[in-house]
Amino acid sequence: MNLHEQCLLRYLQNPDELAYSTQILKLNNFILEKHFILNNFVAKLSALSYTDSEV
């Protein structure tokens, strides 16, 4: 069961905790987004080699 399913199940069992579950999902999505950016963009940028060429 993934985090989204756990939050949905928790909401169905305890509707009063909707705000808490929503915050957990927001935090999880933020972490996944940052992880994706780091893996796909920052790592590739650091792999580029820059050279100074003077004309």
Gaussian input, Z-matrix of N, CA and C with variables (Angstrom, degrees):
# hf/3-21g

backbone

0 1
 N
 C     1     B1
 C     2     B2     1     A1
 N     3     B3     2     A2     1     D1
 C     4     B4     3     A3     2     D2
 C     5     B5     4     A4     3     D3
 N     6     B6     5     A5     4     D4
 C     7     B7     6     A6     5     D5
 C     8     B8     7     A7     6     D6
 N     9     B9     8     A8     7     D7
 C    10    B10     9     A9     8     D8
 C    11    B11    10    A10     9     D9
 N    12    B12    11    A11    10    D10
 C    13    B13    12    A12    11    D11
 C    14    B14    13    A13    12    D12
 N    15    B15    14    A14    13    D13
 C    16    B16    15    A15    14    D14
 C    17    B17    16    A16    15    D15
 N    18    B18    17    A17    16    D16
 C    19    B19    18    A18    17    D17
 C    20    B20    19    A19    18    D18
 N    21    B21    20    A20    19    D19
 C    22    B22    21    A21    20    D20
 C    23    B23    22    A22    21    D21
 N    24    B24    23    A23    22    D22
 C    25    B25    24    A24    23    D23
 C    26    B26    25    A25    24    D24
 N    27    B27    26    A26    25    D25
 C    28    B28    27    A27    26    D26
 C    29    B29    28    A28    27    D27
 N    30    B30    29    A29    28    D28
 C    31    B31    30    A30    29    D29
 C    32    B32    31    A31    30    D30
 N    33    B33    32    A32    31    D31
 C    34    B34    33    A33    32    D32
 C    35    B35    34    A34    33    D33
 N    36    B36    35    A35    34    D34
 C    37    B37    36    A36    35    D35
 C    38    B38    37    A37    36    D36
 N    39    B39    38    A38    37    D37
 C    40    B40    39    A39    38    D38
 C    41    B41    40    A40    39    D39
 N    42    B42    41    A41    40    D40
 C    43    B43    42    A42    41    D41
 C    44    B44    43    A43    42    D42
 N    45    B45    44    A44    43    D43
 C    46    B46    45    A45    44    D44
 C    47    B47    46    A46    45    D45
 N    48    B48    47    A47    46    D46
 C    49    B49    48    A48    47    D47
 C    50    B50    49    A49    48    D48
 N    51    B51    50    A50    49    D49
 C    52    B52    51    A51    50    D50
 C    53    B53    52    A52    51    D51
 N    54    B54    53    A53    52    D52
 C    55    B55    54    A54    53    D53
 C    56    B56    55    A55    54    D54
 N    57    B57    56    A56    55    D55
 C    58    B58    57    A57    56    D56
 C    59    B59    58    A58    57    D57
 N    60    B60    59    A59    58    D58
 C    61    B61    60    A60    59    D59
 C    62    B62    61    A61    60    D60
 N    63    B63    62    A62    61    D61
 C    64    B64    63    A63    62    D62
 C    65    B65    64    A64    63    D63
 N    66    B66    65    A65    64    D64
 C    67    B67    66    A66    65    D65
 C    68    B68    67    A67    66    D66
 N    69    B69    68    A68    67    D67
 C    70    B70    69    A69    68    D68
 C    71    B71    70    A70    69    D69
 N    72    B72    71    A71    70    D70
 C    73    B73    72    A72    71    D71
 C    74    B74    73    A73    72    D72
 N    75    B75    74    A74    73    D73
 C    76    B76    75    A75    74    D74
 C    77    B77    76    A76    75    D75
 N    78    B78    77    A77    76    D76
 C    79    B79    78    A78    77    D77
 C    80    B80    79    A79    78    D78
 N    81    B81    80    A80    79    D79
 C    82    B82    81    A81    80    D80
 C    83    B83    82    A82    81    D81
 N    84    B84    83    A83    82    D82
 C    85    B85    84    A84    83    D83
 C    86    B86    85    A85    84    D84
 N    87    B87    86    A86    85    D85
 C    88    B88    87    A87    86    D86
 C    89    B89    88    A88    87    D87
 N    90    B90    89    A89    88    D88
 C    91    B91    90    A90    89    D89
 C    92    B92    91    A91    90    D90
 N    93    B93    92    A92    91    D91
 C    94    B94    93    A93    92    D92
 C    95    B95    94    A94    93    D93
 N    96    B96    95    A95    94    D94
 C    97    B97    96    A96    95    D95
 C    98    B98    97    A97    96    D96
 N    99    B99    98    A98    97    D97
 C   100   B100    99    A99    98    D98
 C   101   B101   100   A100    99    D99
 N   102   B102   101   A101   100   D100
 C   103   B103   102   A102   101   D101
 C   104   B104   103   A103   102   D102
 N   105   B105   104   A104   103   D103
 C   106   B106   105   A105   104   D104
 C   107   B107   106   A106   105   D105
 N   108   B108   107   A107   106   D106
 C   109   B109   108   A108   107   D107
 C   110   B110   109   A109   108   D108
 N   111   B111   110   A110   109   D109
 C   112   B112   111   A111   110   D110
 C   113   B113   112   A112   111   D111
 N   114   B114   113   A113   112   D112
 C   115   B115   114   A114   113   D113
 C   116   B116   115   A115   114   D114
 N   117   B117   116   A116   115   D115
 C   118   B118   117   A117   116   D116
 C   119   B119   118   A118   117   D117
 N   120   B120   119   A119   118   D118
 C   121   B121   120   A120   119   D119
 C   122   B122   121   A121   120   D120
 N   123   B123   122   A122   121   D121
 C   124   B124   123   A123   122   D122
 C   125   B125   124   A124   123   D123
 N   126   B126   125   A125   124   D124
 C   127   B127   126   A126   125   D125
 C   128   B128   127   A127   126   D126
 N   129   B129   128   A128   127   D127
 C   130   B130   129   A129   128   D128
 C   131   B131   130   A130   129   D129
 N   132   B132   131   A131   130   D130
 C   133   B133   132   A132   131   D131
 C   134   B134   133   A133   132   D132
 N   135   B135   134   A134   133   D133
 C   136   B136   135   A135   134   D134
 C   137   B137   136   A136   135   D135
 N   138   B138   137   A137   136   D136
 C   139   B139   138   A138   137   D137
 C   140   B140   139   A139   138   D138
 N   141   B141   140   A140   139   D139
 C   142   B142   141   A141   140   D140
 C   143   B143   142   A142   141   D141
 N   144   B144   143   A143   142   D142
 C   145   B145   144   A144   143   D143
 C   146   B146   145   A145   144   D144
 N   147   B147   146   A146   145   D145
 C   148   B148   147   A147   146   D146
 C   149   B149   148   A148   147   D147
 N   150   B150   149   A149   148   D148
 C   151   B151   150   A150   149   D149
 C   152   B152   151   A151   150   D150
 N   153   B153   152   A152   151   D151
 C   154   B154   153   A153   152   D152
 C   155   B155   154   A154   153   D153
 N   156   B156   155   A155   154   D154
 C   157   B157   156   A156   155   D155
 C   158   B158   157   A157   156   D156
 N   159   B159   158   A158   157   D157
 C   160   B160   159   A159   158   D158
 C   161   B161   160   A160   159   D159
 N   162   B162   161   A161   160   D160
 C   163   B163   162   A162   161   D161
 C   164   B164   163   A163   162   D162

   B1=1.4566
   B2=1.5321
   B3=1.3284
   B4=1.4616
   B5=1.5285
   B6=1.3059
   B7=1.4623
   B8=1.5303
   B9=1.3364
   B10=1.4603
   B11=1.5290
   B12=1.3110
   B13=1.4623
   B14=1.5250
   B15=1.3271
   B16=1.4595
   B17=1.5169
   B18=1.3351
   B19=1.4644
   B20=1.5269
   B21=1.3280
   B22=1.4583
   B23=1.5277
   B24=1.3112
   B25=1.4623
   B26=1.5234
   B27=1.3151
   B28=1.4593
   B29=1.5312
   B30=1.3395
   B31=1.4628
   B32=1.5327
   B33=1.3225
   B34=1.4583
   B35=1.5287
   B36=1.3319
   B37=1.4591
   B38=1.5298
   B39=1.3305
   B40=1.4676
   B41=1.5255
   B42=1.3215
   B43=1.4631
   B44=1.5327
   B45=1.3161
   B46=1.4656
   B47=1.5244
   B48=1.3126
   B49=1.4558
   B50=1.5273
   B51=1.3154
   B52=1.4630
   B53=1.5283
   B54=1.3059
   B55=1.4656
   B56=1.5277
   B57=1.3151
   B58=1.4687
   B59=1.5297
   B60=1.3265
   B61=1.4665
   B62=1.5254
   B63=1.3276
   B64=1.4558
   B65=1.5254
   B66=1.3147
   B67=1.4609
   B68=1.5307
   B69=1.3170
   B70=1.4678
   B71=1.5276
   B72=1.3170
   B73=1.4636
   B74=1.5269
   B75=1.3270
   B76=1.4657
   B77=1.5239
   B78=1.3183
   B79=1.4593
   B80=1.5242
   B81=1.3058
   B82=1.4600
   B83=1.5249
   B84=1.3246
   B85=1.4579
   B86=1.5248
   B87=1.3383
   B88=1.4565
   B89=1.5258
   B90=1.3218
   B91=1.4629
   B92=1.5248
   B93=1.3232
   B94=1.4639
   B95=1.5243
   B96=1.3259
   B97=1.4585
   B98=1.5261
   B99=1.3237
   B100=1.4721
   B101=1.5258
   B102=1.3199
   B103=1.4592
   B104=1.5313
   B105=1.3286
   B106=1.4661
   B107=1.5161
   B108=1.3306
   B109=1.4672
   B110=1.5260
   B111=1.3214
   B112=1.4617
   B113=1.5220
   B114=1.3102
   B115=1.4668
   B116=1.5163
   B117=1.3110
   B118=1.4561
   B119=1.5205
   B120=1.3084
   B121=1.4497
   B122=1.5215
   B123=1.2957
   B124=1.4633
   B125=1.5239
   B126=1.3185
   B127=1.4591
   B128=1.5313
   B129=1.3170
   B130=1.4578
   B131=1.5234
   B132=1.3230
   B133=1.4555
   B134=1.5186
   B135=1.3153
   B136=1.4603
   B137=1.5255
   B138=1.3198
   B139=1.4695
   B140=1.5332
   B141=1.3086
   B142=1.4569
   B143=1.5193
   B144=1.3062
   B145=1.4646
   B146=1.5230
   B147=1.2892
   B148=1.4433
   B149=1.5228
   B150=1.3221
   B151=1.4570
   B152=1.5074
   B153=1.3049
   B154=1.4640
   B155=1.5111
   B156=1.2833
   B157=1.4677
   B158=1.5108
   B159=1.2920
   B160=1.4646
   B161=1.5128
   B162=1.2941
   B163=1.4669
   B164=1.5071
   A1=107.40
   A2=116.58
   A3=119.03
   A4=111.20
   A5=115.81
   A6=121.03
   A7=111.99
   A8=117.26
   A9=120.17
   A10=111.41
   A11=115.89
   A12=119.87
   A13=111.32
   A14=116.30
   A15=119.86
   A16=110.95
   A17=116.83
   A18=120.09
   A19=110.86
   A20=117.06
   A21=120.17
   A22=110.21
   A23=116.84
   A24=120.59
   A25=110.15
   A26=116.72
   A27=120.79
   A28=111.14
   A29=115.87
   A30=119.92
   A31=110.44
   A32=116.93
   A33=119.99
   A34=111.22
   A35=115.92
   A36=119.63
   A37=111.47
   A38=117.15
   A39=122.28
   A40=109.74
   A41=118.66
   A42=121.07
   A43=113.28
   A44=117.67
   A45=120.29
   A46=112.20
   A47=117.47
   A48=121.75
   A49=112.67
   A50=118.27
   A51=121.38
   A52=111.45
   A53=118.20
   A54=121.58
   A55=110.64
   A56=116.87
   A57=121.15
   A58=110.51
   A59=116.64
   A60=120.74
   A61=111.00
   A62=116.34
   A63=120.50
   A64=110.63
   A65=117.23
   A66=120.88
   A67=111.03
   A68=116.97
   A69=120.52
   A70=109.52
   A71=117.58
   A72=120.91
   A73=111.09
   A74=117.30
   A75=120.73
   A76=110.54
   A77=116.56
   A78=120.85
   A79=110.68
   A80=117.12
   A81=121.26
   A82=110.89
   A83=117.94
   A84=121.23
   A85=111.31
   A86=117.36
   A87=121.75
   A88=110.41
   A89=116.39
   A90=121.02
   A91=110.64
   A92=117.11
   A93=120.54
   A94=111.22
   A95=117.01
   A96=120.99
   A97=111.12
   A98=117.15
   A99=121.11
   A100=110.58
   A101=116.69
   A102=121.37
   A103=110.02
   A104=117.09
   A105=121.99
   A106=110.70
   A107=116.76
   A108=120.88
   A109=110.32
   A110=117.13
   A111=120.36
   A112=111.71
   A113=117.03
   A114=120.37
   A115=112.89
   A116=117.94
   A117=120.09
   A118=115.20
   A119=118.41
   A120=119.08
   A121=112.90
   A122=117.40
   A123=120.81
   A124=110.50
   A125=117.43
   A126=120.73
   A127=110.72
   A128=117.57
   A129=120.60
   A130=111.13
   A131=117.19
   A132=119.74
   A133=111.07
   A134=116.84
   A135=119.36
   A136=111.26
   A137=117.56
   A138=121.07
   A139=110.91
   A140=118.12
   A141=120.54
   A142=109.53
   A143=116.27
   A144=118.73
   A145=107.91
   A146=116.17
   A147=121.99
   A148=108.48
   A149=115.70
   A150=120.97
   A151=109.53
   A152=116.29
   A153=120.94
   A154=107.98
   A155=115.55
   A156=118.85
   A157=108.61
   A158=114.98
   A159=119.86
   A160=107.77
   A161=115.38
   A162=120.12
   A163=110.35
   D1=127.94
   D2=-179.53
   D3=-87.36
   D4=176.88
   D5=-174.40
   D6=-62.40
   D7=-39.41
   D8=-179.72
   D9=-64.47
   D10=-40.01
   D11=177.44
   D12=-66.98
   D13=-38.55
   D14=178.13
   D15=-64.10
   D16=-41.38
   D17=179.65
   D18=-66.45
   D19=-39.89
   D20=178.26
   D21=-64.52
   D22=-45.08
   D23=178.84
   D24=-61.71
   D25=-41.65
   D26=179.11
   D27=-63.27
   D28=-40.17
   D29=178.26
   D30=-64.34
   D31=-42.72
   D32=-179.24
   D33=-65.02
   D34=-33.36
   D35=179.49
   D36=-80.17
   D37=-35.58
   D38=-176.90
   D39=-137.64
   D40=83.38
   D41=-176.87
   D42=-60.45
   D43=-20.67
   D44=179.47
   D45=-68.29
   D46=-19.01
   D47=-176.70
   D48=-95.47
   D49=21.58
   D50=-178.19
   D51=-60.82
   D52=-43.25
   D53=-179.52
   D54=-61.91
   D55=-41.99
   D56=179.25
   D57=-63.72
   D58=-46.61
   D59=179.81
   D60=-63.45
   D61=-37.82
   D62=178.81
   D63=-64.29
   D64=-40.51
   D65=178.66
   D66=-65.42
   D67=-38.04
   D68=177.73
   D69=-63.38
   D70=-44.15
   D71=179.58
   D72=-64.20
   D73=-41.50
   D74=178.57
   D75=-61.89
   D76=-44.08
   D77=179.59
   D78=-64.69
   D79=-43.58
   D80=178.92
   D81=-61.97
   D82=-44.34
   D83=179.00
   D84=-64.48
   D85=-37.82
   D86=177.98
   D87=-62.80
   D88=-44.33
   D89=179.63
   D90=-64.40
   D91=-43.43
   D92=178.65
   D93=-63.09
   D94=-40.23
   D95=179.25
   D96=-63.91
   D97=-45.72
   D98=179.33
   D99=-63.91
   D100=-40.69
   D101=179.05
   D102=-63.30
   D103=-42.05
   D104=178.61
   D105=-62.88
   D106=-45.47
   D107=-179.66
   D108=-62.80
   D109=-45.43
   D110=179.93
   D111=-61.74
   D112=-43.62
   D113=-177.50
   D114=-72.01
   D115=-36.85
   D116=-171.38
   D117=-98.25
   D118=-21.90
   D119=-176.63
   D120=-116.95
   D121=-52.09
   D122=-176.38
   D123=-65.64
   D124=-43.16
   D125=-179.59
   D126=-63.30
   D127=-38.21
   D128=-179.63
   D129=-73.14
   D130=-34.89
   D131=178.89
   D132=-66.78
   D133=-38.67
   D134=-179.44
   D135=-71.96
   D136=-19.50
   D137=179.82
   D138=-80.24
   D139=-17.37
   D140=179.04
   D141=-70.94
   D142=141.57
   D143=176.65
   D144=-106.69
   D145=131.66
   D146=-178.98
   D147=-103.16
   D148=138.76
   D149=175.49
   D150=-125.89
   D151=145.02
   D152=175.70
   D153=-93.09
   D154=121.74
   D155=176.59
   D156=-118.42
   D157=127.05
   D158=179.24
   D159=-107.49
   D160=130.03
   D161=-177.88
   D162=-100.67

